[in-house]
Structures are given as structure tokens and as C-alpha cells.
Amino acid sequence: MYTLRLSSSRWSGNRFRLARNSPFTFEHDRFWNYRTAVYLVILSFVLKRMVEALLGPGPPLLFYLPAATVAAWLGGLGPGLTATLLGGIAGAFDLPPVQSLWLESLNDRFRMVVYGIEGLLVSGLMERLHLMRRRAEASSREAVRCQEELGNGERRMRAILDNSSPAICLKDRDGRYLLVNRRFELFTGKTVGPILGKRDRDLFPAELASRCESQDRLVLDYGKTVESEELLDQADGRHSFLTVKFPVRDAAGVVYAVGCVATDITERKKVQHQLAVSEQRFRTLCQFSPIGVYLTDQDGRTTYANPRCLEILGVASEHDLGEQWSSLIHADDRARVVGQLISSAQVGGEFSAEFRVNRKDGGLCWIHDCAAPLLSHDGDVIGHVGTVEDVTERKNAEQALRRERDFAEGLIATARALVLVLDARGRIVRANPFLGHTVSCPPIELQGMDWFAVFVPPADRNRARDNTLRFDASQRRDPIIYPIQAHNGETRRVEWANRPLQGPDGEAYYLAIGHDLTELENAQQRAVQSERLAAIGEMVAGLTHESRNALHRSQVCLEMLRFEIEDRPSVLDLISRLQSAQDDLHHVFEDVRDYAAPIVLNLEPCHLIDIWRSAWNQLESCRSGQATRLHELLDHVEPTLTADPFRLRQVFRNVLENALFAAGDPPHIEIFCTQARLNGRDAVLIAVRDNGPGLDAEQRRRILEPFFTTKTRGTGLGMAIAHRIVVAHQGRIAVGEAGPGAEILITLPQDPT
């Protein structure tokens, strides 16, 4: 910014000058001077008119030359020429022809030229005068500025010297002190007055003064800098100083003084000593450390490795590690470790990883490598420090422990036993899949449930809780049996073996291993029932054998009696009814004997179509008087297999007989045959369907049970015998879902083993 200020000068009088903070962008004094030139010409024109009015006409240009001179004196060349030009124009109006710029007279033209030359010379002289004045003022200002800067420089230099931590002094060639700073005063314990002009021998002990004078002489004689360390006793003890002496030259390059800078390095020496002790301690620790220690530079080159590190990596020295230490990493771990190292380096963080290394001696080991960046004072990474620990044994132990754990987890997961871990309050901590399947609840959802409150019936809850959670390991207890109730309402009887455990946090836990006795007890009941049925079968077999003989004799007697009473129709009708009852009794005995007797198969290749057609023909008496056909549907299969034809004929006869009994009117019996798979083997599926009312849920569930029948006549052993025969062929018989009538599905392997 610029401001306009008024200044006075003996050259230009009062006028405006342009300062740095003026808001104007042009020279105000020049503008004023040009305007003054115009005013002077106008004033000269007025004076000329006044003088001519009093004295008469005079020289037309004489009055304008003083105006040009004054304008040039005030403003220099420009205003002077402006006044000269304006005066010439005004004078031309007074010369003939009047009020015209054209000059007819050669004399007038000559006078006009002389007037212009005079104005030009006067303006040039005045401009030269102004230039000399400006130069003089500039020189004066420069001298003042230099003097001020010199004073400021001396003050700054003195402030720097007085506030510098080193002691600084300047001595002439005779060793007298020319300049000292405040630190030097504190160093010597004297002020500037007593120091200046003195020599070293006047201030310091003789031995130290002698060394200082010798060093000064070397600097003066050879013109070189000399460094040395000096010891000086101070009030707080002995101090070490680093002294630097250098030559001071004049403008001609001649050494005229000796400069000295003495820095107190006592603290630095202490730090260096402590650093040396620390480094020695570090090396000693590294030398005998059981963990490998290494140092690297910023390029990753190993600069130090302790003996343990070399031993772990199988090398003789750190130089054997090479620059690319990553080549030691096992190929399967290299990408992971290098990627993790790069990620840590990008954020300037620590690196930690476990990986395998290929030792230089050919061995393989697991190591745990931890590294951290080393930073300079500016925060730049200048290297890394790291540790290497051989964790091969731990890794092997972890792998062995992992294998044992996986084995245990596999046993628990696949065991056909209920495995349960409870806390001290009976809440489920863990359960195996078999237990979850038994109670119809996923194991993950069981966690946190109260086992006894949710799954043990109320009548057995307290007994089960006491025997499980109040178990004393010092006392031997037999397994306890109590029932559990699944979410689907099914109740299972389980035998439990309990054992207390102690968790890693010191809390008490309880392990309960249960064996489901439900199927075993059911099997035992079935075995008892089978034994009873076997005994009954043996008894019935013997009874049937004796009864058949008695029935045969009764039949012979009835036939003979028929011949004796042929003339008595009413008695013959009674004999026929008696023979029919004997046939029914004989049929019952045959069914009981077939069910109780063991099944022995006579396997041979056979054709199923022939078998079921033969069975259908045997039932001709059952379908007498009915227009009944057997509808056969074959799904592109040739139903041949290895089986016992006689036994399969029994199966189809029983199934078809039941179908005929249940069929509607008119009866419709259908046999559908297709290819199937049973227990991973090729099989044939036969579906026998009727058009009767079908089976209800109770009939579907009990149709294969012995002595269960839906007919008014019969023993209820037909389907049970069919089931035994199909199972003996390693097949399967079941009730189908097709409707509206009943459907029996028989699946038989084509080649039973």
C-alpha cells in the first residue's frame, strides 16, 4: 500500500511524495509539476497582457521563457518542455498572422526556433540537476541504511555469541583476547573487562595455558584448524571440552587473529560411556540369550546375529544369511510370511509370525519371528531388530495334541453313546450329536439349558441331579439308570456313568456318558417273547402233528359213515359241515406250523411272473363266482432273480388272498413291477394293489404283526409269515401310500448273498 505525504526540499519546495503505502498507482509529484507548468504559462500570458497594456507591445516569446525555466526547475525535463511548448503556442498566436499557429516571417520562425532551443537547454540542465540531487539523497539513505545494518549485525552477532552454548573467543597474534562471549565469562569466572587484553597464562593454569599457546601458534603458523579435548576443573567437578581453533584472516588473506570455540562435552561423554556400557550389556545378553537376536539395515541385510540365532538357522555367521533371508523360508509358508511382512512395513508396525525355515545345514525347523522397526531421530526407518525362537518342539507337541484332540472329538462325534458335560448348576455346557439326535434337539441349541429340568421326568429329577452333581470322586459309584424325555415326547431309558471335571478356570464340571437301554430292553423283551413263541411253536408243531393224524382218522371215519347213510340227506349235510370244520382246523394248524418252524431257503433262478401267476391260480376257489382278473404292469423290467419259488409262492398267495378279501365289487387286483435299489444292490419292486376301502393308521401299523387280522376268519399269521419269508430273502415288505385301496410293497434283491 502507498500513502501520499507532503515533504519539503530546498530544490522543489513543498510538494507531494509517493510513499510505499499510497493507494495511488501513479506519480503524484509529476502530475503536480505538469499542472504547475500549465499554471506558469497561463500566469505568463496574463502578465504579458498586463505589461503590454501599460508599456505597449514587446517581444512575444520573452515572457514565456521564465515560465519554462521555473517549470523545469520544479519538475525537470518533462514539465520544462511542457511549459516551453505551451509558451511557444501562446507566442505563435501573438505573431503575424495573429491568432494563428502559422508563422509567415522568417525572422519569427528563427526566434521560435531559438526559443525552443533555449527551453530545451534549460529543461535538460534542470533535469541533470534533479538527477544529481536524487543520487545524493540515495547515497545518503544507503549510508544510513548500511550504518543501521552494521549496528544490527553487530547486535545480532553479539546476541548469538552471548546465547551460544559453546565458549567463543578471539585472540590476536600475541595471544591477547579481543572478544569473548558470555559463556566464556562463565567459563573463566570473570567479566569482559578483566578478560580483554589478557593472555591464557593470566586466566588458566600454567599447563593448560601452555597447551593453548602451542595450539594458537600452530594455527597462526600453518593457517589450519586444530581440534583437541581439554579437561578443566569447574566448581561442580571436572569437565571435558572439545576445543576448535581456526585462523581469522583480513581482507588481504593474512591471518591476524585466532578464533576459538570450546564446547562442553561432559554430558556427551557420559552418554557415550553409558551407551558403551549399554551396548556391552546388550551384546553380553545376546551372547548368552536362549533366543536368537538379529539386526538388519533398511535394505533388509543382516548386520548382526547372536550365536543362538545362527544356531537356529544353521549358519556360521550373519554374512552367510545373505541379503535375501526370505529364501530360507519354507516354500509353503513364503508367500504368507512375505505378505505379512510387507503389510507390517507399510504401516510401520511390528511383525510377528510362525513359519518353517530350511536350515543351511539341510534341516527343517519351526521358528517364531518377531521384528520391530528401528527409527531415526526424524522418524525414518533405518532397520529392524528382531528375535527368533525355535518352536519346533512346541509345534510338534501342538500337532500331537491336535491329533489327540481330533481323535477325541471324532470319538465323541461318532460315538453311539450320549456324551454330556454339565456345569455346577446342571446347565448343559456341551453335548455330542448322538445326544442331540436322541432328544430331538441340535447340540448347539442345548447349550445353557438345565438338563434335569428340561429332559428328566419330574419323578426322577432329584435322584438324577443328586447322583450327577454331588458325585464324590473318592467314592466308587455304580452307574445310575434314569429315563430322559425328548422334545418329541419319546421317553428313553439311559444308563449313566458320571465323573467330575475341573475346568481351566478352576470351576467344577461334570461329565456324564449315557448308554441308551431302550432298544436293548425292547430286544430283550422281544427275545423273551420269541423264546415263548418258539416254545409255543414247538408245542404247536407237536400238537399239529398229532392232530393231523387224529383229523385224518376222523376224516376217514366220516367218509365211511357217508357211505353208510347215503339215504339220509340231513345227516349227510351235517357230515359235510363237520368235514369243512375239520379242513379249517387243518388249515389253522398248517399256518401255525409254518410260522413257528424255521425258514430254510432253497435258492434257484426263478421268474416272478410265473410265481405270482401260480399263487393266483391256487386262489381259484376263493374267487369262484367272481369275474376277477389279475392286471399285470411291467415297467420295462424282466423280473428274474435268485430265490426260493415255493416260499415266494406262499408270500404272493397270502398277499393276493388278502387283496381278494378286501377288494370291492367288482374286484380289481393289480400287480406293478419295476426296477429298484435295495441296500446298494439291484432289486425288484412289486406292488400289489386292490380297489377296496384301504387301511387305517392302526391297520397299517399292525398288519405285519402275528395274529392280527381284519378278516372274520383266519389266524392272522399270513402277513407275518410273508414278512418272515421276505426278510429271509434279505428283502423288505411294507404298506404303500397309493390309494384309494390298499397297497403292499415287496422289494427283493435280484441276487441275495
C-alpha positions in Angstrom: 0.0 0.0 0.0 1.1 3.6 -0.6 0.2 6.8 1.2 0.6 10.4 0.0 2.7 12.6 2.2 3.9 16.2 1.9 7.7 16.7 2.1 9.9 19.8 1.7 13.1 20.2 -0.2 15.3 23.1 -0.9 15.2 22.1 -4.5 11.5 21.7 -5.0 9.9 23.4 -2.1 6.7 21.9 -0.7 5.4 19.0 -2.8 3.8 15.6 -2.6 5.9 12.5 -2.5 4.7 8.9 -3.1 5.3 6.6 -0.2 5.1 2.7 -0.2 1.6 2.6 1.3 0.0 5.0 -1.1 -3.3 3.8 -2.7 -2.4 5.6 -6.0 -0.7 3.9 -8.8 0.9 7.0 -10.5 3.5 9.6 -9.6 1.7 12.4 -7.7 4.6 14.8 -7.8 5.0 14.5 -11.6 1.3 15.2 -12.1 1.6 18.2 -9.8 4.7 19.5 -11.7 2.9 19.3 -15.1 0.0 21.1 -13.7 2.3 23.7 -12.3 3.9 24.1 -15.7 0.4 24.9 -17.2 -0.3 27.4 -14.4 3.0 29.2 -15.0 2.3 29.5 -18.8 -1.1 30.9 -18.0 0.4 33.3 -15.5 3.0 34.5 -18.1 0.3 35.0 -20.6 -1.7 37.2 -18.2 1.4 39.2 -17.1 2.3 39.7 -20.8 -1.2 41.2 -21.4 -0.9 43.4 -18.4 2.6 44.7 -19.3 1.6 45.3 -23.0 -1.4 47.2 -21.8 0.8 49.5 -19.8 4.0 49.7 -21.9 2.9 48.6 -25.3 3.8 45.5 -27.3 7.1 43.7 -26.5 8.9 40.6 -27.6 6.2 37.9 -27.9 8.3 35.0 -26.5 10.2 36.7 -23.8 7.6 36.3 -21.1 7.2 32.5 -21.7 10.9 31.6 -21.2 10.9 32.3 -17.4 7.8 30.1 -17.1 9.6 27.2 -18.8 12.7 27.8 -16.6 10.6 27.7 -13.4 8.7 24.6 -14.6 11.9 22.8 -15.4 13.4 23.9 -12.0 10.4 22.5 -10.2 9.7 19.3 -12.3 12.7 18.6 -14.5 12.7 17.8 -18.2 9.1 16.9 -18.7 7.4 19.9 -17.1 10.1 22.3 -18.6 9.4 21.0 -22.2 5.7 21.2 -21.5 5.9 24.8 -20.4 8.2 25.6 -23.4 5.7 24.0 -25.8 2.7 25.8 -24.3 4.6 29.1 -24.3 5.6 28.6 -27.9 1.9 28.0 -28.9 0.8 31.1 -26.9 3.6 33.2 -28.5 2.6 32.0 -32.0 -0.9 33.3 -31.6 0.6 36.8 -31.0 2.9 36.7 -34.1 1.6 37.6 -37.5 -0.7 36.3 -38.7 -2.3 36.9 -35.2 -4.3 34.1 -33.7 -2.8 31.6 -36.0 -0.1 29.0 -35.5 1.4 29.6 -38.9 4.4 32.0 -39.0 4.9 33.9 -42.2 8.0 35.8 -41.3 11.4 34.0 -41.5 12.6 36.2 -38.6 9.7 35.0 -36.4 10.4 31.4 -37.3 14.1 31.9 -36.3 13.0 33.4 -33.0 10.7 30.5 -32.4 13.5 28.0 -33.0 15.8 29.9 -30.7 13.1 29.9 -28.1 12.6 26.2 -28.3 16.4 25.5 -28.1 16.6 27.7 -25.0 13.7 25.9 -23.4 15.2 22.5 -24.2 18.7 23.5 -22.8 17.1 24.9 -19.7 14.9 21.8 -19.2 17.9 19.5 -19.8 20.1 21.4 -17.3 17.4 21.3 -14.7 16.8 17.5 -15.3 20.5 16.9 -14.7 20.3 18.9 -11.6 17.4 16.8 -10.3 19.3 13.6 -11.2 22.3 14.6 -9.2 20.1 15.6 -6.3 18.3 12.2 -6.3 21.6 10.4 -6.4 22.9 12.4 -3.5 19.8 11.6 -1.5 20.0 7.9 -2.4 23.7 7.8 -1.3 22.8 9.4 1.9 20.0 7.0 2.6 22.2 4.0 1.7 24.9 5.2 4.1 22.3 5.5 6.8 20.9 2.0 6.0 24.4 0.4 5.9 25.2 2.0 9.3 22.0 0.7 10.7 22.5 -2.8 9.3 26.1 -2.8 10.6 24.8 -1.9 14.1 22.1 -4.5 13.8 24.6 -7.1 12.6 26.9 -6.3 15.5 23.9 -6.6 17.9 22.8 -9.9 16.3 26.3 -11.3 16.3 26.7 -10.3 19.9 23.3 -11.8 20.8 24.3 -15.0 19.0 27.6 -15.1 20.8 26.2 -14.4 24.2 23.4 -17.0 23.8 25.6 -19.7 22.3 26.3 -22.8 24.5 30.0 -23.1 23.5 32.5 -20.7 24.8 33.8 -18.4 22.0 36.7 -16.1 22.0 39.0 -14.2 19.6 42.8 -13.6 20.2 45.3 -11.5 18.3 48.7 -12.8 17.2 50.2 -12.0 20.6 47.6 -14.1 22.4 45.6 -11.3 23.8 41.8 -11.6 24.0 40.0 -9.4 21.6 36.4 -10.8 22.0 34.7 -13.2 24.3 31.1 -14.2 24.8 29.1 -14.6 27.9 29.6 -18.3 28.1 33.4 -17.7 28.1 32.8 -15.3 31.0 31.0 -18.1 32.9 33.7 -20.5 31.9 36.5 -18.3 33.4 34.5 -16.8 36.2 35.5 -13.2 35.1 33.6 -10.4 33.3 34.6 -8.9 29.9 36.7 -6.1 31.4 39.2 -8.2 33.2 39.4 -10.7 30.2 40.0 -8.4 27.2 43.7 -7.7 26.6 44.8 -10.7 28.9 46.6 -13.8 27.8 45.9 -17.5 28.6 48.6 -17.6 31.3 46.7 -14.8 33.1 43.5 -16.8 33.2 44.3 -20.6 33.3 46.7 -22.9 35.0 50.2 -22.9 33.5 49.9 -26.4 32.0 46.6 -25.6 30.2 47.8 -22.2 29.2 51.0 -23.7 27.7 48.9 -26.1 25.6 46.6 -23.4 24.4 49.5 -21.1 23.3 51.1 -24.0 21.4 47.8 -24.7 19.6 47.5 -21.0 18.8 50.9 -20.9 17.3 50.1 -23.9 15.1 47.0 -22.1 13.8 48.9 -18.9 13.1 51.9 -20.6 11.5 50.0 -23.1 9.3 46.7 -21.3 8.9 44.8 -24.6 9.7 42.0 -25.6 12.1 43.1 -27.5 15.2 40.8 -29.7 17.3 41.5 -31.0 20.8 39.8 -32.2 24.0 40.7 -30.4 27.2 39.9 -31.2 30.9 39.2 -28.3 33.2 38.1 -28.4 36.8 35.0 -26.4 37.5 33.0 -25.8 40.7 30.8 -28.8 40.0 33.7 -31.1 39.1 35.9 -31.9 36.1 34.5 -31.0 32.7 35.5 -32.1 29.2 35.7 -29.6 26.4 36.0 -30.0 22.7 38.1 -27.1 21.5 38.2 -26.0 17.9 40.7 -23.2 16.9 40.7 -21.7 13.5 42.5 -18.8 11.7 40.8 -15.4 11.2 42.0 -13.5 8.1 41.8 -9.9 7.0 40.7 -8.7 3.5 44.2 -9.5 2.1 44.0 -13.1 3.4 46.6 -12.5 6.2 45.9 -14.3 9.5 45.6 -11.6 12.1 43.7 -13.5 14.9 42.8 -16.9 16.3 39.2 -17.9 16.8 38.3 -20.5 19.4 35.1 -22.4 20.1 35.1 -24.6 23.2 32.1 -26.9 23.7 31.3 -28.6 27.0 31.0 -32.3 26.1 30.9 -33.6 29.6 27.3 -34.8 29.3 28.0 -36.2 25.9 31.0 -38.2 27.2 28.7 -39.5 30.0 26.1 -40.5 27.5 28.7 -42.1 25.3 30.0 -44.0 28.3 26.5 -45.1 29.2 25.9 -46.1 25.6 29.1 -48.1 25.5 28.1 -49.9 28.8 24.6 -50.5 27.4 25.9 -51.8 24.2 28.3 -54.1 26.0 25.4 -55.3 28.2 23.3 -55.8 25.1 26.0 -57.9 23.4 26.5 -59.9 26.6 22.8 -60.6 26.9 22.6 -61.5 23.2 25.7 -63.7 23.5 24.2 -65.9 26.1 20.5 -65.4 25.3 18.4 -68.6 24.7 16.5 -66.7 22.0 18.0 -65.6 18.7 18.5 -61.9 18.2 19.3 -60.1 14.9 19.6 -56.6 13.5 19.0 -55.6 9.8 19.6 -52.3 7.9 16.8 -50.6 6.0 17.5 -52.8 2.9 17.0 -56.0 4.9 20.6 -57.0 5.1 21.6 -58.7 8.3 24.1 -56.7 10.2 24.2 -58.7 13.5 23.1 -62.1 14.7 23.8 -63.6 18.0 25.1 -67.2 18.3 21.7 -68.6 19.2 20.2 -67.1 16.0 23.0 -68.6 13.9 22.5 -71.9 15.6 18.7 -71.9 15.0 19.2 -71.1 11.3 22.2 -73.5 11.0 24.7 -70.9 9.7 28.2 -69.9 10.8 27.9 -66.1 10.7 25.5 -63.4 9.7 27.2 -63.0 6.4 26.1 -66.5 5.5 22.5 -65.4 5.8 22.7 -63.3 2.7 20.6 -60.3 1.7 17.5 -62.4 0.7 16.8 -64.1 4.0 13.4 -64.9 2.7 15.0 -67.8 0.7 15.3 -69.7 4.0 11.5 -69.7 4.5 9.8 -72.9 3.5 8.1 -72.7 0.1 4.7 -73.4 1.5 5.0 -70.5 4.0 6.9 -68.0 2.0 4.0 -66.1 0.3 2.1 -65.8 3.6 5.1 -64.6 5.6 6.4 -62.1 3.0 2.9 -60.7 2.5 2.5 -60.2 6.3 5.9 -58.6 6.5 5.1 -56.2 3.6 1.8 -55.3 5.3 3.6 -54.5 8.6 6.2 -52.4 6.8 3.6 -50.3 5.1 2.1 -49.2 8.3 5.4 -49.1 10.3 4.1 -51.7 12.7 5.6 -54.8 14.3 5.9 -58.2 12.6 5.1 -61.5 14.3 4.7 -64.9 12.6 5.4 -68.6 13.0 6.7 -70.4 10.0 9.1 -73.1 8.8 12.7 -72.4 7.7 15.1 -74.5 5.7 18.3 -74.5 7.7 21.6 -74.0 5.9 22.7 -77.5 7.2 19.7 -79.1 5.5 17.4 -79.4 8.5 13.8 -78.1 8.9 12.5 -76.3 11.9 9.7 -74.1 13.1 10.5 -70.6 14.3 8.6 -67.7 15.9 9.9 -64.5 14.4 9.2 -61.1 15.9 10.6 -57.9 14.5 10.1 -54.1 15.2 11.4 -51.1 13.2 14.3 -49.0 14.3 13.6 -45.3 13.8 16.0 -42.4 13.4 15.6 -39.1 15.2 13.4 -37.9 12.2 11.2 -41.0 12.5 12.6 -42.7 9.4 13.0 -46.5 9.4 16.7 -47.3 9.5 16.5 -51.0 10.1 14.8 -53.7 12.2 15.5 -55.6 15.4 14.0 -59.0 15.8 14.1 -62.2 17.8 14.0 -65.8 16.6 12.7 -68.6 18.8 12.9 -72.3 17.9 9.4 -73.6 18.5 9.8 -76.9 16.7 9.1 -78.9 19.9 6.1 -76.8 20.7 4.7 -77.2 17.2 5.3 -81.0 17.3 3.6 -81.1 20.7 0.7 -78.9 19.4 0.3 -81.2 16.4 0.3 -84.3 18.6 -2.2 -82.6 20.9 -4.3 -81.6 17.9 -4.3 -85.1 16.6 -5.3 -86.4 20.1 -8.0 -83.7 20.3 -9.3 -84.5 16.8 -9.3 -88.2 17.7 -11.2 -87.4 20.9 -13.6 -85.1 19.0 -14.1 -87.8 16.4 -14.8 -90.4 19.0 -17.3 -88.1 20.8 -18.9 -87.1 17.5 -19.3 -90.6 16.1 -19.9 -92.5 19.4 -23.2 -94.2 19.7 -23.4 -93.0 23.3 -24.8 -89.9 25.0 -22.0 -87.6 26.0 -22.9 -84.7 28.2 -20.9 -82.0 30.1 -22.7 -80.0 32.8 -21.7 -77.1 35.0 -22.1 -77.0 38.7 -25.8 -75.9 38.4 -26.7 -78.6 35.9 -26.7 -76.5 32.8 -25.6 -78.1 29.6 -22.1 -77.0 28.5 -21.6 -79.4 25.7 -23.4 -82.3 24.1 -22.5 -84.7 21.3 -24.6 -85.2 18.1 -25.9 -88.6 19.2 -27.4 -87.0 22.4 -28.9 -84.2 20.2 -30.4 -86.8 17.9 -31.8 -88.8 20.9 -33.5 -85.8 22.5 -34.6 -84.4 19.1 -32.7 -81.1 19.5 -29.5 -79.8 17.8 -26.5 -79.8 20.2 -25.9 -76.1 19.7 -29.4 -75.3 21.0 -28.9 -77.4 24.1 -26.1 -75.2 25.5 -27.3 -73.3 28.6 -30.4 -75.5 29.2 -31.0 -77.0 32.6 -30.6 -80.7 31.8 -32.6 -82.1 34.7 -35.4 -79.6 34.4 -35.9 -80.0 30.7 -35.1 -83.6 29.8 -35.6 -85.6 33.0 -39.1 -86.6 34.1 -40.2 -85.0 37.5 -40.3 -88.3 39.3 -36.6 -89.0 38.6 -35.3 -85.4 38.6 -34.0 -85.1 42.1 -32.4 -88.5 42.1 -30.6 -87.9 38.8 -29.4 -84.4 40.0 -28.0 -85.7 43.3 -26.2 -88.7 41.7 -24.7 -86.4 39.0 -23.8 -83.1 40.7 -23.0 -84.5 44.1 -20.5 -87.0 42.9 -17.5 -87.7 45.2 -14.5 -88.9 43.2 -13.1 -90.7 46.3 -16.2 -92.9 46.4 -16.8 -95.5 43.8 -20.4 -95.4 42.5 -22.2 -97.7 40.1 -23.9 -96.3 37.0 -27.3 -94.9 37.6 -30.3 -95.5 35.3 -33.0 -92.9 34.8 -35.2 -92.0 31.9 -35.0 -88.9 29.7 -37.8 -87.4 27.7 -37.1 -86.0 24.2 -38.7 -82.9 22.7 -40.9 -85.1 20.5 -42.3 -86.7 23.7 -40.5 -90.0 23.3 -39.1 -91.4 26.6 -35.8 -93.3 26.6 -34.2 -95.3 29.5 -30.5 -94.5 29.8 -27.7 -95.9 32.0 -25.4 -93.0 33.1 -21.7 -93.1 34.2 -20.7 -89.8 35.8 -17.3 -88.2 36.6 -16.3 -84.8 38.0 -14.0 -82.5 35.9 -12.1 -79.3 36.7 -12.1 -76.6 34.1 -9.1 -74.4 33.2 -10.7 -71.6 35.3 -11.0 -73.8 38.3 -14.7 -74.3 38.1 -16.3 -77.7 38.6 -17.8 -79.5 35.6 -19.4 -83.0 35.4 -19.0 -85.5 32.6 -21.9 -87.9 32.0 -21.8 -90.7 29.5 -25.1 -92.5 28.9 -25.9 -95.7 27.2 -29.4 -96.0 25.8 -31.0 -99.1 27.1 -34.4 -98.7 25.4 -33.6 -100.8 22.3 -31.7 -103.4 24.4 -34.6 -103.8 26.8 -37.1 -103.9 23.9 -34.8 -106.5 22.2 -34.7 -108.5 25.5 -38.5 -108.4 25.6 -38.7 -109.5 22.0 -36.2 -112.3 22.7 -38.3 -113.5 25.7 -41.3 -113.3 23.5 -39.5 -115.1 20.7 -38.4 -117.8 23.2 -42.0 -118.1 24.3 -43.2 -118.2 20.7 -40.6 -120.8 19.9 -41.7 -123.0 22.8 -45.3 -122.5 21.7 -44.3 -123.3 18.2 -42.6 -126.5 19.2 -45.6 -127.4 21.2 -48.0 -126.5 18.4 -45.8 -128.4 15.9 -46.1 -131.5 18.0 -49.8 -130.9 18.6 -50.3 -130.2 14.9 -48.5 -133.5 14.0 -50.7 -135.5 16.4 -53.8 -133.5 15.4 -53.2 -134.2 11.8 -53.2 -137.9 12.4 -56.4 -137.6 14.5 -58.0 -135.4 11.9 -57.0 -137.8 9.1 -58.6 -140.7 11.1 -61.7 -138.6 11.7 -61.9 -137.8 8.0 -61.6 -141.5 7.0 -64.4 -142.3 9.5 -66.6 -139.6 8.2 -66.1 -140.8 4.6 -67.0 -144.3 5.7 -70.0 -143.0 7.6 -71.1 -141.1 4.4 -71.4 -144.4 2.6 -73.5 -145.9 5.3 -76.1 -143.2 5.4 -76.4 -142.1 1.9 -80.2 -142.3 2.2 -80.3 -139.7 4.9 -79.7 -136.2 3.4 -80.0 -134.3 6.7 -77.3 -136.4 8.2 -75.1 -136.0 5.1 -75.3 -132.3 5.4 -74.1 -132.5 9.0 -71.2 -134.7 7.9 -70.3 -132.1 5.2 -70.3 -129.3 7.7 -68.2 -131.4 10.0 -65.6 -132.1 7.2 -65.5 -128.4 6.4 -64.7 -127.6 10.1 -62.0 -130.2 10.1 -60.5 -128.6 6.9 -60.5 -125.2 8.6 -58.8 -126.7 11.7 -56.2 -128.4 9.5 -55.5 -125.0 7.7 -55.0 -123.3 11.1 -52.6 -126.0 12.2 -50.7 -125.6 8.9 -50.4 -121.8 9.4 -49.2 -122.1 13.0 -46.7 -124.7 12.0 -45.3 -122.6 9.1 -44.9 -119.5 11.3 -43.2 -121.4 14.2 -41.0 -123.6 12.0 -37.5 -122.2 11.0 -37.3 -121.0 7.4 -34.7 -122.8 5.2 -34.5 -121.4 1.7 -33.8 -123.5 -1.4 -32.4 -120.8 -3.7 -32.6 -121.2 -7.5 -33.1 -118.9 -10.5 -36.8 -118.2 -10.9 -39.3 -115.9 -12.7 -41.5 -113.8 -10.6 -44.3 -113.7 -13.1 -44.6 -117.5 -13.0 -44.6 -117.4 -9.2 -47.4 -114.9 -8.7 -49.5 -116.5 -11.5 -49.1 -119.9 -9.8 -50.2 -118.3 -6.5 -53.1 -116.6 -8.3 -54.2 -120.0 -9.7 -54.1 -121.6 -6.3 -56.7 -119.0 -5.2 -59.3 -120.1 -7.8 -61.6 -121.4 -5.1 -61.5 -118.0 -3.3 -62.7 -116.1 -6.4 -65.3 -118.7 -7.6 -68.4 -117.0 -8.9 -66.5 -113.6 -9.4 -65.3 -112.1 -12.7 -61.9 -111.3 -11.3 -58.7 -110.7 -13.4 -55.1 -110.1 -12.3 -53.8 -107.0 -14.0 -50.0 -107.1 -14.6 -48.0 -103.9 -15.2 -44.3 -104.3 -16.0 -42.1 -101.1 -16.1 -39.6 -102.3 -18.7 -38.2 -104.9 -16.3 -37.6 -108.6 -16.6 -38.4 -109.8 -13.1 -35.9 -112.7 -12.7 -34.0 -113.3 -9.5 -32.4 -116.0 -7.3 -35.0 -117.1 -4.7 -37.0 -119.9 -3.2 -40.0 -120.3 -5.5 -42.1 -122.3 -3.0 -41.6 -119.7 -0.3 -42.3 -116.7 -2.6 -45.4 -118.5 -3.8 -46.6 -118.5 -0.1 -45.9 -114.8 0.1 -47.9 -113.9 -3.0 -50.7 -116.3 -2.1 -51.2 -114.6 1.3 -51.0 -111.1 -0.2 -53.3 -111.9 -3.1 -55.8 -113.7 -0.7 -55.9 -110.5 1.5 -56.4 -108.4 -1.6 -59.3 -110.5 -2.8 -60.9 -110.4 0.6 -60.6 -106.6 0.8 -61.4 -105.8 -2.9 -64.5 -104.0 -3.9 -67.3 -105.2 -6.2 -66.3 -106.0 -8.9 -62.8 -106.9 -7.6 -59.8 -105.3 -9.3 -56.3 -106.7 -8.4 -53.2 -105.1 -9.9 -49.5 -106.1 -9.8 -47.0 -103.5 -10.7 -43.3 -104.5 -11.2 -40.3 -102.1 -11.7 -36.5 -102.0 -11.1 -35.2 -100.7 -7.7 -32.2 -100.5 -5.5 -32.0 -102.0 -2.0 -29.0 -101.5 0.3 -26.8 -100.6 -2.7 -27.8 -103.7 -4.7 -30.1 -104.2 -7.8 -33.6 -105.3 -6.7 -37.1 -105.7 -8.0 -40.1 -103.8 -6.5 -43.5 -105.5 -6.7 -46.6 -103.5 -5.7 -49.9 -105.4 -5.1 -52.9 -103.1 -5.2 -56.7 -103.6 -4.7 -59.8 -101.4 -5.0 -61.0 -101.9 -1.5 -61.5 -99.4 1.3 -57.8 -99.3 2.2 -56.2 -99.5 5.6 -56.5 -97.1 8.5 -53.5 -96.0 10.6 -53.8 -98.7 13.2 -54.1 -101.4 10.5 -51.1 -100.1 8.6 -49.0 -100.2 11.8 -50.0 -103.7 12.9 -50.6 -105.5 9.6 -47.3 -107.5 9.9 -47.8 -108.5 13.5 -48.6 -112.1 14.3 -52.3 -113.0 15.0 -53.5 -109.6 13.7 -56.2 -109.9 11.1 -59.1 -107.8 9.6 -61.0 -110.9 8.4 -63.7 -112.7 10.3 -61.9 -116.0 9.6 -58.2 -116.8 9.8 -55.3 -116.9 12.3 -53.8 -113.6 11.4 -50.4 -115.3 10.6 -50.5 -114.9 6.8 -48.8 -111.5 6.6 -46.5 -112.4 9.5 -45.4 -115.5 7.5 -44.9 -113.4 4.4 -42.8 -110.9 6.3 -40.5 -113.7 7.6 -40.0 -115.1 4.2 -39.2 -111.7 2.5 -36.8 -110.9 5.3 -35.2 -114.3 4.9 -34.6 -113.3 1.2 -32.9 -110.0 2.5 -35.8 -108.1 1.2 -38.4 -105.7 2.6 -42.2 -105.7 2.8 -44.2 -102.6 3.7 -47.5 -100.8 3.2 -47.6 -98.4 0.4 -49.1 -94.9 0.2 -51.2 -95.3 -3.0 -55.0 -95.2 -2.8 -57.8 -95.5 -2.6 -57.4 -99.2 -1.9 -54.6 -101.0 0.0 -51.1 -101.3 -1.5 -48.4 -103.8 -0.3 -44.8 -103.2 -1.5 -42.4 -106.1 -1.7 -38.7 -105.4 -2.5 -36.5 -108.4 -3.3 -32.8 -108.3 -4.2 -32.1 -110.0 -7.5 -29.0 -111.8 -6.1 -29.2 -112.2 -2.3 -25.9 -113.1 -0.6 
